[in-house]
Amino acid sequence: MGLLTLNPNQVLHRSGDKVETLEIVVKGSVSIAIEGEAIDVGVGGILGCAERPGETYIYTYTAKEESSVFSYPFNSIDDIYKIISSNPKISPILAAQTIKTVVYALDKLNSDYDKALEDFNQLDVDKADYPMMAVSVGAEVEDFPELDTVSPPIKSQALLDWQEKFYRTLADNEEILKKTCYARSADIANGFIMNALEALSFVSACREKLLEYKKDYQKKVGKFRSTIQLIRAKSADMKRNGSEGEATDIDIKDALNTILQYANVDEKTTESFRNIIHEFKKTSTRYDSSDESRALRRSVGVDYYKIYSSAFLRSLSDPAVPSEVMMFLMFGFVDEDLAGRENTRQLYALMKTYKPDPNGYVITAYEWLKKIYNMELDPSRNEFDEDYFTALRTLKTSGDITEAEMEEMKLDPTSRLKFEIKNLLALGNRMTYGRPSTYTPVFDAENVIRPLDVAYIDAKKINDFYDYIRSIDYSVFCRQGSYSNPDIGVTQVFIDEDVTPYMILMPNMGSRASLWQEIEGKKRNTPARFIISIFNTETFEDVMIRLCGEFRWEMCKTEQGVHWNDVTDPSLTSMYCDYLQFYKKNHSLSTEMKEKLRTDLKKNSNNYKNVFIGDYMSYIKFEANSSPRLNKVAREILFTFCAFSQEVREKLSDNPQYGELIKKRAAHQNGLMRPIANTIRKIQNEGNEVPQIIKDQYEFLKK
């Protein structure tokens, strides 16, 4: 009770809460909403007077701006007069605002009725157009007998004509009446207020009646609306495809409804998501740090992936997926107003001109999920680093599923899909977005801080980077395996195999790329799984080099197993850990270098991996171009385990920092090549053909 301060978008009372208080607005304004329709009440407005004390709120009351309200106990209708009469000094303001609220409510009631009538009239038009539209897109013409029971809305008269004119005239003469009438006596002002509140209760009752009609109407026409909405979307696509204009001249309209109708999830989820998106896009402070904005952002993601899953599954058997739906699946697009007109056009153009990677390694999230569903690949690991089959065993052990259910889920495409959406898509989307505290899964113009055509990541951009990184760190994606062929006398030859990673383009605009997993299951020669936002807001090269550094570290840990930090088994990670752990005792480092290391470790919270990644970036960007950035110890470790390509080594051969390292590496490689050369000669001497894999390994060691 007493004075309450409200932040913008803070909810004072939510529909369904218990009615216990009545409020007077003393600063700012408050929105009174029901089912997405609202009126705004300013200073002097009385909140809750149309509610019934002791029951639950019909309306939701939300601050439109920074506001203040004075709260009073509200136990019975009689309390309204007590509250009003206890504020004689502001009774003229209360009277003026209450009458203004009556007029607003009447206007809103008339507007809602007009919309309902317009919708009903449009239904007749749609019913007439439906058969021909269905035939034109190749759809089967269905019967909808429930439409015959739909009746037009009845306009309830909340007030008599003279009463409505009376309140409108009072509102038009507000300033004069506040000075000459309402201010004459608190009793006069209170009389106007009480009559106006009674009028408001009549208007509220009519709004509730109209709302019931709209709910019944939607229930009857929902299936038909869903069907014709999708037919329209497909018809619009056919017209766009046949038009001569540029893709960026195309306008998308009513995308949210098309996506929701296509997904065809339950009515509660559909309406909840529709209302949340409407509220989200009209909230200008949706990305601030207030509790209300954080709650609003979280609410957007509650049903998002359920809708995504349903739309995805339907698209699998649909040869003509509507453009709006494909933009949703590829980019997270849900609403043309939220995305902005120009961005929507650009997204449409990118979707229409998208070409899959011919090598199949750069892939949209939508294409990736199709591979998982079609069982071409196993699902990715979850947040606990468990693969799909391990996660199922965990569920069985905990008693959540039975042995039979576990065996069924192993080969069930839908179960595999749900696992991938819950883990890789949902968590990966948040991870690549880069700012977890403000994350939302939907495409929003507020997040577009670079032109879409510049930020867009496609297969060419990724493959060009792979060529670039291999031109410097040629073995970055190599894995070591072994080859044997007893038939020709080859017992064991160690082989380095270059395995291009998958790059999954996540449907968001973000700033990060991340390594999701370095191998599939326990197979060392399977592609890694990288994720990156399909629209990247940071410097692409830096993001990707950092990602390759992360991969180098994690791949070494996987290959080394429990010995990843054991210096007696030399590896990239063990040598780097030893170097960072004991740098203070390292006589090869100067005092200045040790101080810099101390600062780097502090900046990275003593995380050795992050220090390595920073050094790896310097190694690729600067050291490879003869611009020293690393100390002697870090340079030697990196060159030993991430050697430069032959072209870069030749360029650095006269560099005093690298001359000895290059000679040492050449001697080491010659030692590795010698047994391979002997094996090749032996095979040839015995008259057998040398396997290509051994020839390739010999050439690899010459690099």
Number of C-alpha atoms within 10 A of each C-alpha: 11 9 14 14 14 21 17 21 25 20 16 18 20 18 15 12 14 15 21 19 20 22 24 21 23 20 18 18 23 31 22 22 17 17 13 13 13 18 15 17 23 20 20 23 26 26 24 23 19 20 20 17 20 14 12 16 20 23 23 21 25 23 23 21 17 15 22 21 27 18 19 17 16 21 15 11 13 9 17 20 13 10 17 22 16 11 13 17 12 17 25 29 19 27 31 25 23 27 26 22 23 24 24 19 20 24 13 17 23 16 12 17 20 14 13 20 16 13 16 18 12 12 17 12 11 16 14 11 12 19 16 12 18 20 12 13 17 12 13 9 13 11 9 12 9 13 17 9 9 15 10 13 18 12 14 16 14 19 16 9 9 9 12 17 13 12 21 18 13 18 20 12 12 20 14 11 18 18 11 11 15 25 19 13 15 21 15 15 25 21 16 22 25 16 14 22 21 15 22 24 17 17 23 21 14 19 22 14 14 20 17 12 17 17 10 13 20 15 12 18 18 15 16 19 18 18 18 20 21 21 22 17 25 22 18 17 20 15 11 17 12 9 11 8 10 10 19 16 13 18 13 18 16 14 22 21 19 26 29 26 22 24 22 17 18 10 13 9 17 19 15 15 21 18 15 18 21 15 16 20 17 11 15 13 15 21 18 12 11 15 12 17 21 17 11 20 22 15 17 22 17 14 15 19 17 17 21 20 20 15 23 23 16 13 18 12 9 10 7 13 19 24 22 29 27 21 23 24 23 21 27 23 27 28 26 22 19 20 22 15 18 16 22 26 20 19 25 24 17 20 17 14 10 12 12 14 15 8 10 11 19 26 22 27 24 20 17 23 24 18 15 21 23 16 15 10 13 19 26 24 21 19 13 8 12 14 18 21 18 14 17 21 17 15 15 16 12 10 10 12 15 15 14 9 12 19 13 11 17 14 12 14 15 15 16 22 23 18 20 23 22 16 18 23 24 16 15 25 27 22 23 25 27 17 13 11 13 16 22 24 23 22 24 22 18 13 16 17 13 14 12 19 12 10 21 18 19 19 21 12 13 18 17 10 16 19 11 13 21 14 16 22 21 20 22 23 21 16 18 12 13 11 12 13 11 8 8 16 13 14 11 12 17 14 19 20 18 16 16 19 19 17 26 25 29 31 28 26 30 26 21 26 28 21 19 21 20 23 18 18 17 9 8 17 18 16 20 21 20 22 28 29 30 26 26 25 23 14 11 17 16 13 18 21 22 22 20 24 22 20 23 24 20 19 23 19 19 15 14 18 10 9 16 21 20 15 16 9 11 15 21 23 26 19 22 22 20 14 18 20 13 9 18 16 10 12 8 12 16 12 11 9 16 18 14 13 18 15 13 17 17 12 12 13 11 15 14 19 18 19 19 23 20 16 21 24 20 17 25 18 17 14 21 18 13 15 11 14 14 17 17 14 15 19 20 16 17 19 17 16 18 20 21 27 17 16 11 17 19 13 12 19 15 12 13 9 17 19 14 13 17 22 12 12 14 15 11 12 14 12 12 15 18 12 13 18 13 11 17 19 13 16 16 13 10 10 10 13 11 15 12 9 14 19 13 14 17 20 11 16 17 13 15
